Amino acid sequence: MSNILIQGIKYDDKSSYQKGPAQAPELIRKALHSGSMNYFAEIGTTIESGQIVDKGDFEITSYFDIEGITKTHLNIESKILTLGGDHSITFPIVKALHAKYPVLDILHIDAHADLYDNYEGDPYSHACPFARIMENGFAVRLVQVGIRTLNTHQEEQAKKFGVEIHPMNNLNLSSLTKFKNPLYISLDMDGFDPAFAPGVSHHEPGGLTSRQVIDLIQNIDAEVVGADIVEYNPTRDFQDMTAFLAAKMMKEILAKML
């Protein structure tokens, strides 16, 4: 059985609109360990397991330090879950993962496709990670769910890279569960409707319910080898609603990885 390492990446330097996600990892943990919830996922698996090791949070001074930290942790354990942080962290994490899993599928849950070639002059912006991942061949399949902000440039990028986009206005989640390769899940908290996750920088109405995302993750037919939970912005939260939702998703993803 594979062991799982948890790392917190306190980084939001590449957020384009509002800072705050760097504060998220410790607050997600605070919700998880608050006593409000127990450590069992809905499938009956507890995350109080010797197979899960939490390495704590890491202050990031240079963007590509994220890759080095992740590589070090992947040398210790075979699977990794990251608490972010803005979405820019996904590229260096997946880059590190590529050495261990050269054939990788990605399930990306988000309001935004994050496929810009560059955003405001920065090719590593939080609006660009999946363009960097695909152009480098770090994933063989990218499936995006919950998208509701697709513009012309990103639509062209999706066609260029063969991205499978499942937008909110024509969504059938039952078709999205089967993956034939090791799977990485990237969960942007603004994939949820703001009613469920007010603590995000970009409020985009018309999003996924918490039940839809939980069901999607529970029904995945693949080995989940890595995941991140990103873009929770505590400065925008209401009564820690988003922190507790992120903690809930952390449990469900860890249970799937176990």
C-alpha positions as CSV (number, residue, x, y, z in Angstrom):
1,M,0.0,0.0,0.0
2,S,1.2,3.5,-0.9
3,N,2.1,6.1,1.7
4,I,0.8,9.7,1.3
5,L,2.6,12.9,2.3
6,I,0.8,16.2,2.9
7,Q,2.6,19.5,2.3
8,G,1.4,23.0,2.7
9,I,2.7,25.6,0.1
10,K,2.3,29.1,1.4
11,Y,2.5,31.0,-1.8
12,D,0.3,33.5,-3.6
13,D,2.8,35.8,-5.4
14,K,1.3,34.9,-8.8
15,S,-2.3,35.7,-7.9
16,S,-3.6,38.3,-10.4
17,Y,-6.5,39.8,-8.5
18,Q,-6.2,39.4,-4.7
19,K,-3.6,38.0,-2.3
20,G,-4.6,35.7,0.5
21,P,-4.2,32.0,-0.6
22,A,-0.8,31.9,1.1
23,Q,-2.6,31.9,4.4
24,A,-4.8,29.0,3.6
25,P,-2.9,25.8,4.5
26,E,-2.8,26.4,8.2
27,L,-6.5,27.4,8.3
28,I,-7.6,24.3,6.4
29,R,-5.7,22.2,9.0
30,K,-7.3,24.2,11.8
31,A,-10.7,23.4,10.5
32,L,-9.8,19.7,10.0
33,H,-8.5,19.4,13.6
34,S,-11.1,21.7,15.2
35,G,-13.2,19.0,16.7
36,S,-16.2,20.1,14.6
37,M,-15.7,17.0,12.3
38,N,-14.2,13.6,12.8
39,Y,-11.5,12.0,10.6
40,F,-13.7,9.6,8.6
41,A,-14.5,10.2,5.0
42,E,-17.9,9.2,3.7
43,I,-16.8,5.9,2.4
44,G,-15.9,4.8,6.0
45,T,-12.1,5.3,5.7
46,T,-10.3,7.2,8.4
47,I,-7.5,9.6,7.5
48,E,-6.0,8.9,11.0
49,S,-3.6,6.4,9.3
50,G,0.0,5.6,9.7
51,Q,0.1,5.8,5.9
52,I,-0.4,9.6,5.9
53,V,2.4,11.8,7.0
54,D,1.9,15.6,7.3
55,K,5.2,17.6,6.7
56,G,3.6,20.9,7.6
57,D,3.7,24.2,5.8
58,F,6.5,25.7,3.7
59,E,7.2,29.4,3.2
60,I,8.2,29.9,-0.4
61,T,10.7,32.6,-1.4
62,S,11.3,31.5,-5.0
63,Y,8.7,30.0,-7.2
64,F,10.7,27.0,-8.4
65,D,11.5,26.1,-4.8
66,I,8.1,24.4,-4.9
67,E,9.4,21.9,-7.4
68,G,12.4,21.1,-5.2
69,I,10.3,20.7,-2.0
70,T,7.9,18.4,-3.9
71,K,10.7,16.3,-5.3
72,T,12.2,15.8,-1.9
73,H,8.9,14.7,-0.5
74,L,8.3,12.3,-3.4
75,N,11.6,10.7,-2.6
76,I,10.1,9.9,0.9
77,E,6.6,8.8,-0.1
78,S,4.9,7.8,-3.3
79,K,1.9,10.0,-3.2
80,I,1.4,13.6,-2.3
81,L,-1.4,16.0,-1.4
82,T,-0.7,19.7,-1.4
83,L,-2.6,22.5,0.3
84,G,-2.1,25.8,-1.5
85,G,-1.6,28.5,-2.3
86,D,-2.6,30.0,-5.6
87,H,-3.0,27.8,-8.7
88,S,0.4,28.6,-10.0
89,I,1.8,26.0,-7.6
90,T,0.3,23.2,-9.7
91,F,2.9,23.5,-12.5
92,P,6.0,22.9,-10.4
93,I,4.3,20.2,-8.4
94,V,3.3,18.3,-11.5
95,K,6.7,18.9,-13.0
96,A,8.2,17.2,-9.9
97,L,5.6,14.4,-10.1
98,H,6.5,13.7,-13.8
99,A,9.8,12.1,-12.9
100,K,7.9,9.4,-10.8
101,Y,4.8,9.3,-13.0
102,P,5.8,10.0,-16.6
103,V,2.3,9.0,-17.9
104,L,-0.2,11.0,-15.9
105,D,-3.8,12.1,-16.3
106,I,-5.2,15.2,-14.6
107,L,-8.7,16.0,-13.4
108,H,-8.9,19.8,-13.0
109,I,-11.9,21.2,-11.1
110,D,-12.2,25.0,-11.6
111,A,-14.3,27.9,-12.8
112,H,-11.4,28.9,-15.0
113,A,-9.4,26.9,-17.6
114,D,-6.0,28.4,-16.5
115,L,-4.7,27.9,-20.0
116,Y,-3.3,31.4,-20.8
117,D,0.0,31.3,-22.6
118,N,0.8,34.2,-20.3
119,Y,-1.2,36.5,-18.1
120,E,-0.2,40.1,-17.6
121,G,3.2,39.2,-18.9
122,D,3.8,36.3,-16.6
123,P,3.9,32.8,-18.1
124,Y,3.8,31.3,-14.6
125,S,0.7,33.2,-13.4
126,H,-2.0,31.3,-11.6
127,A,-3.9,31.7,-14.9
128,C,-1.3,29.7,-16.8
129,P,-0.3,26.4,-15.0
130,F,-2.1,24.0,-17.4
131,A,-0.6,25.7,-20.5
132,R,2.8,25.0,-19.0
133,I,1.9,21.5,-18.0
134,M,0.6,20.5,-21.4
135,E,3.2,22.2,-23.5
136,N,5.9,20.3,-21.5
137,G,4.1,16.9,-21.9
138,F,3.7,16.5,-18.2
139,A,0.1,15.1,-18.7
140,V,-1.2,12.9,-21.4
141,R,-4.8,13.7,-20.6
142,L,-6.3,16.8,-19.0
143,V,-10.0,16.9,-18.1
144,Q,-11.4,20.2,-16.9
145,V,-14.7,20.3,-15.0
146,G,-16.8,23.3,-13.9
147,I,-15.4,25.8,-16.4
148,R,-17.6,28.8,-16.9
149,T,-15.3,31.6,-18.0
150,L,-13.8,30.3,-21.2
151,N,-12.6,33.0,-23.6
152,T,-11.4,32.8,-27.2
153,H,-7.7,32.5,-26.4
154,Q,-8.2,29.7,-23.8
155,E,-10.5,27.9,-26.2
156,E,-7.8,28.0,-28.8
157,Q,-5.3,26.7,-26.2
158,A,-7.6,23.9,-25.3
159,K,-7.9,22.8,-28.9
160,K,-4.1,23.1,-29.3
161,F,-3.4,20.8,-26.3
162,G,-6.3,18.5,-26.7
163,V,-7.9,19.5,-23.4
164,E,-11.3,17.9,-22.6
165,I,-13.4,20.7,-21.2
166,H,-16.7,20.0,-19.5
167,P,-18.4,23.4,-18.9
168,M,-21.0,24.1,-16.3
169,N,-23.7,24.9,-19.0
170,N,-23.7,21.4,-20.4
171,L,-22.4,19.2,-17.5
172,N,-22.7,15.4,-17.2
173,L,-20.5,14.3,-14.3
174,S,-21.3,10.6,-14.9
175,S,-19.0,10.6,-18.0
176,L,-16.0,11.8,-16.1
177,T,-15.0,9.1,-13.7
178,K,-12.8,6.7,-15.8
179,F,-9.1,7.3,-16.2
180,K,-6.6,4.7,-17.5
181,N,-3.4,6.2,-16.1
182,P,-2.3,7.4,-12.7
183,L,-4.4,10.5,-11.8
184,Y,-3.7,13.9,-10.3
185,I,-6.6,16.0,-9.0
186,S,-6.3,19.7,-8.9
187,L,-9.2,21.3,-7.0
188,D,-9.6,25.1,-7.2
189,M,-12.0,26.2,-4.6
190,D,-13.7,28.6,-7.0
191,G,-14.9,25.6,-8.9
192,F,-17.6,25.5,-6.3
193,D,-20.4,28.0,-6.5
194,P,-19.7,31.0,-4.3
195,A,-22.7,30.0,-2.2
196,F,-20.6,27.0,-1.0
197,A,-17.2,28.6,-1.1
198,P,-17.3,32.3,-0.5
199,G,-13.6,32.4,0.5
200,V,-12.1,32.7,-2.9
201,S,-10.6,35.6,-4.8
202,H,-12.7,35.2,-7.9
203,H,-16.5,34.8,-7.2
204,E,-17.9,33.2,-10.3
205,P,-21.6,32.3,-9.9
206,G,-23.2,29.2,-11.4
207,G,-20.7,26.7,-10.1
208,L,-20.6,23.2,-8.7
209,T,-22.3,22.2,-5.5
210,S,-20.2,20.5,-2.7
211,R,-22.3,17.3,-3.3
212,Q,-21.4,17.2,-7.0
213,V,-17.6,17.5,-6.3
214,I,-17.7,14.9,-3.5
215,D,-19.6,12.5,-5.7
216,L,-17.2,13.0,-8.6
217,I,-14.2,12.3,-6.4
218,Q,-15.8,9.3,-4.8
219,N,-16.7,7.7,-8.1
220,I,-13.3,8.1,-9.8
221,D,-12.1,4.9,-11.3
222,A,-8.3,5.4,-11.2
223,E,-5.3,5.4,-8.9
224,V,-5.0,8.9,-7.5
225,V,-1.3,9.6,-7.0
226,G,-1.4,13.3,-6.2
227,A,-3.7,16.2,-5.6
228,D,-3.8,19.8,-4.6
229,I,-6.5,22.1,-3.1
230,V,-5.8,25.7,-4.1
231,E,-7.2,29.2,-4.2
232,Y,-8.9,29.3,-0.8
233,N,-8.6,32.9,0.2
234,P,-9.2,33.3,4.0
235,T,-9.5,37.1,3.6
236,R,-12.8,36.6,1.7
237,D,-14.3,33.8,3.8
238,F,-17.5,33.9,5.8
239,Q,-17.5,32.1,9.2
240,D,-14.8,29.7,7.9
241,M,-17.3,28.1,5.5
242,T,-14.6,27.6,2.8
243,A,-12.0,26.4,5.2
244,F,-14.4,23.6,6.4
245,L,-15.3,22.7,2.8
246,A,-11.6,22.5,1.9
247,A,-11.0,20.3,5.0
248,K,-13.9,18.1,3.9
249,M,-12.5,17.7,0.4
250,M,-9.1,17.0,1.9
251,K,-10.6,14.0,3.8
252,E,-12.4,12.7,0.7
253,I,-9.4,13.0,-1.6
254,L,-7.1,11.4,1.0
255,A,-9.6,8.5,1.4
256,K,-9.6,8.0,-2.4
257,M,-5.7,8.1,-2.4
258,L,-5.6,5.5,0.3
